[in-house]
Each structure stands twice: as C-alpha cells, then as structure tokens.
Amino acid sequence: MSRKGNCLDNSIMENFFGLLKSELLYLQKFESIEEFWMELEKYIDYYNNKRIKAKLKGLSPVQYRIQSSLVA
C-alpha cells in the first residue's frame, strides 16, 4: 500500500472488475467462450459509452471527456 495521498494501488481496476462480475458474470450463464467474449465486448461498450454517472454530471465517461476537452 502507498502512503496517504499517493494512489499507487489498483483500486480503479478493482472497482471495474467488481462491477463487471456483479453486472455481467454473476447474472448470466454462458454456453461458450465465444458467447462470453461477445457479451464482454457489449458490456465494455456500455461501460464507456452509455453508463451515466452522477459524479460525471450525468454524462457517460466518453461524453464527459469530450466535453472536458472542448472546454479546455
């Protein structure tokens, strides 16, 4: 672990994989690895482009980054 104020751990990825497991993996049964890969691609697209976060002012992560880059 790092000192307070130095974020050197992997909490961002731990959060993503926790959400991935609870929202995709535990809710479905997959017939094949190909089906899992297709659903995983759909989930990643949803996570980046469609998922609305209150912390990001009601925008998806991609929309927020585009808006932030236009302002700067």
Secondary structure by P-SEA (a helix, b strand, c coil): cccccccccaaaaaaaaaaaaaacccccccccaaaaaaaaaaaaaaacccccccccccccaaaaaaaaaaac
